[in-house]
């Protein structure tokens, strides 16, 4: 289990309780995942903390859904401004409710499509279970500052997705094993630009 301060753990517990309540009305996570939400989903998101850049440049989570990993990272790292982008109005209402209830002033929820979102140059960009790498990299290249990094948790398809994206993109890739799923990989990608540019 990732070590975080007691206050952070309390905020994460409050978030988990809200998610499980709201999940009865709107589909934030699969019903089968509810029993292990704290261990599987929160810990899965927290393992990204040590991979975040040391600076406090703003971050964004694309396709935030129920807030994984963006809400978890924002609650664990209140010194960084986080933008949570979610086009589903019900899910974005949930994210706004959590931020309001927990007084998380470092969170801005963008209830719109990624393509219609304007963000400042970002220091970090995350997306979990949103799209294959070949579709995520254009967003990363668009939203990240030149020194920014993308953190993409990937499952068994990580290497295949990298192989598919490599001909079109130049980037530095670091791979980290997931501490919650032995078949998953955490990708930390920097220097993202179209190949040949």
Buried (B, 14 or more C-beta within 10 A) or exposed (E): EBEBEEEBBEBBEBBBEBBBEBBEEEBBBEEEEBEEBBEBBBBBBBBBBEBBBEEEBBBBBBBBBBBBBBBBBBBBBBEBBBBBBBBBEEBBBBBBEBBEEBEBEBBBBBBBEBEEBEBEEBBBBBBBEBBBBBEBBEBBBBBBBEEBBBBBBBEEBBEEBBEEBBEEBEBEBEEBEBBBBEEBBBBBBBBBEEEEE
